[in-house]
Amino acid sequence: MKTNVTLKLDADLLRETKEIAAEEGRSVSALVTDRLEALVRERKEFERARRRALARLKKGLHLDSTPPPSRDALHER
């Protein structure tokens, strides 16, 4: 479902936006819609990546390493 929205824009900003839309062969509405969709998509992707990273940090990493020898064994000559 699409809903109309009323915006208050500075006259210069609106003029420049119309120019950009015209250069791209699109309407101002289509231009604004695409930018807002991109903003929402980026925010959702960031949040998903953040949750994955936090889950990995919580789980930890198994590095398959053996504990180091004692200090005395390291310095034995």
Short mmCIF file of the C-alpha atoms (twelve columns), coordinates in Angstrom:
data_MODEL
# 
_entry.id   MODEL 
# 
loop_
_atom_site.group_PDB 
_atom_site.id 
_atom_site.type_symbol 
_atom_site.label_atom_id 
_atom_site.label_alt_id 
_atom_site.label_comp_id 
_atom_site.label_asym_id 
_atom_site.label_seq_id 
_atom_site.Cartn_x 
_atom_site.Cartn_y 
_atom_site.Cartn_z 
_atom_site.pdbx_PDB_model_num 
ATOM 1  C CA . MET A 1  0.000  0.000   0.000   1 
ATOM 2  C CA . LYS A 2  1.334  3.399   -0.904  1 
ATOM 3  C CA . THR A 3  0.619  6.518   1.116   1 
ATOM 4  C CA . ASN A 4  1.102  10.131  0.157   1 
ATOM 5  C CA . VAL A 5  3.428  12.189  2.335   1 
ATOM 6  C CA . THR A 6  3.759  15.943  2.523   1 
ATOM 7  C CA . LEU A 7  7.251  17.348  2.968   1 
ATOM 8  C CA . LYS A 8  8.463  20.824  3.729   1 
ATOM 9  C CA . LEU A 9  11.649 21.506  1.813   1 
ATOM 10 C CA . ASP A 10 13.749 24.558  1.320   1 
ATOM 11 C CA . ALA A 11 13.000 26.036  -2.121  1 
ATOM 12 C CA . ASP A 12 16.643 25.706  -3.237  1 
ATOM 13 C CA . LEU A 13 16.783 22.086  -2.103  1 
ATOM 14 C CA . LEU A 14 13.571 21.283  -3.968  1 
ATOM 15 C CA . ARG A 15 14.867 22.975  -7.151  1 
ATOM 16 C CA . GLU A 16 18.119 21.013  -7.030  1 
ATOM 17 C CA . THR A 17 16.251 17.791  -6.262  1 
ATOM 18 C CA . LYS A 18 14.025 18.329  -9.278  1 
ATOM 19 C CA . GLU A 19 17.119 18.898  -11.415 1 
ATOM 20 C CA . ILE A 20 18.688 15.648  -10.208 1 
ATOM 21 C CA . ALA A 21 15.454 13.743  -10.811 1 
ATOM 22 C CA . ALA A 22 15.155 15.217  -14.308 1 
ATOM 23 C CA . GLU A 23 18.770 14.298  -15.133 1 
ATOM 24 C CA . GLU A 24 18.025 10.725  -14.086 1 
ATOM 25 C CA . GLY A 25 14.714 10.724  -15.975 1 
ATOM 26 C CA . ARG A 26 12.737 10.057  -12.821 1 
ATOM 27 C CA . SER A 27 10.240 11.784  -10.593 1 
ATOM 28 C CA . VAL A 28 11.132 13.418  -7.291  1 
ATOM 29 C CA . SER A 29 8.893  10.859  -5.614  1 
ATOM 30 C CA . ALA A 30 10.810 7.943   -7.176  1 
ATOM 31 C CA . LEU A 31 14.127 9.541   -6.258  1 
ATOM 32 C CA . VAL A 32 13.115 10.039  -2.619  1 
ATOM 33 C CA . THR A 33 11.587 6.559   -2.410  1 
ATOM 34 C CA . ASP A 34 14.785 4.913   -3.668  1 
ATOM 35 C CA . ARG A 35 16.945 6.865   -1.226  1 
ATOM 36 C CA . LEU A 36 14.701 6.030   1.720   1 
ATOM 37 C CA . GLU A 37 14.575 2.345   0.744   1 
ATOM 38 C CA . ALA A 38 18.385 2.294   0.563   1 
ATOM 39 C CA . LEU A 39 18.645 3.930   3.987   1 
ATOM 40 C CA . VAL A 40 16.269 1.389   5.549   1 
ATOM 41 C CA . ARG A 41 18.024 -1.539  3.822   1 
ATOM 42 C CA . GLU A 42 21.478 -0.382  4.987   1 
ATOM 43 C CA . ARG A 43 20.253 0.019   8.547   1 
ATOM 44 C CA . LYS A 44 18.726 -3.481  8.561   1 
ATOM 45 C CA . GLU A 45 21.907 -4.993  7.082   1 
ATOM 46 C CA . PHE A 46 24.021 -3.221  9.676   1 
ATOM 47 C CA . GLU A 47 21.804 -4.474  12.503  1 
ATOM 48 C CA . ARG A 48 21.967 -8.068  11.184  1 
ATOM 49 C CA . ALA A 49 25.764 -7.862  10.921  1 
ATOM 50 C CA . ARG A 50 25.964 -6.375  14.422  1 
ATOM 51 C CA . ARG A 51 23.886 -9.234  15.881  1 
ATOM 52 C CA . ARG A 52 26.030 -11.837 14.079  1 
ATOM 53 C CA . ALA A 53 29.242 -10.232 15.333  1 
ATOM 54 C CA . LEU A 54 27.979 -10.067 18.913  1 
ATOM 55 C CA . ALA A 55 26.899 -13.723 18.749  1 
ATOM 56 C CA . ARG A 56 30.362 -14.712 17.510  1 
ATOM 57 C CA . LEU A 57 32.011 -12.733 20.290  1 
ATOM 58 C CA . LYS A 58 29.762 -14.365 22.857  1 
ATOM 59 C CA . LYS A 59 30.539 -17.825 21.462  1 
ATOM 60 C CA . GLY A 60 34.275 -17.169 21.265  1 
ATOM 61 C CA . LEU A 61 36.864 -18.720 18.974  1 
ATOM 62 C CA . HIS A 62 38.574 -22.056 19.379  1 
ATOM 63 C CA . LEU A 63 42.081 -21.626 18.027  1 
ATOM 64 C CA . ASP A 64 43.230 -25.265 18.464  1 
ATOM 65 C CA . SER A 65 46.282 -24.133 20.334  1 
ATOM 66 C CA . THR A 66 48.162 -25.951 23.056  1 
ATOM 67 C CA . PRO A 67 49.039 -24.199 26.270  1 
ATOM 68 C CA . PRO A 68 52.565 -22.800 26.305  1 
ATOM 69 C CA . PRO A 69 55.244 -24.689 28.202  1 
ATOM 70 C CA . SER A 70 56.178 -23.467 31.618  1 
ATOM 71 C CA . ARG A 71 58.395 -20.412 32.000  1 
ATOM 72 C CA . ASP A 72 61.269 -22.621 33.087  1 
ATOM 73 C CA . ALA A 73 60.952 -24.810 29.984  1 
ATOM 74 C CA . LEU A 74 60.906 -21.748 27.733  1 
ATOM 75 C CA . HIS A 75 64.120 -20.398 29.223  1 
ATOM 76 C CA . GLU A 76 65.971 -23.681 29.569  1 
ATOM 77 C CA . ARG A 77 69.238 -23.686 27.659  1 
# 
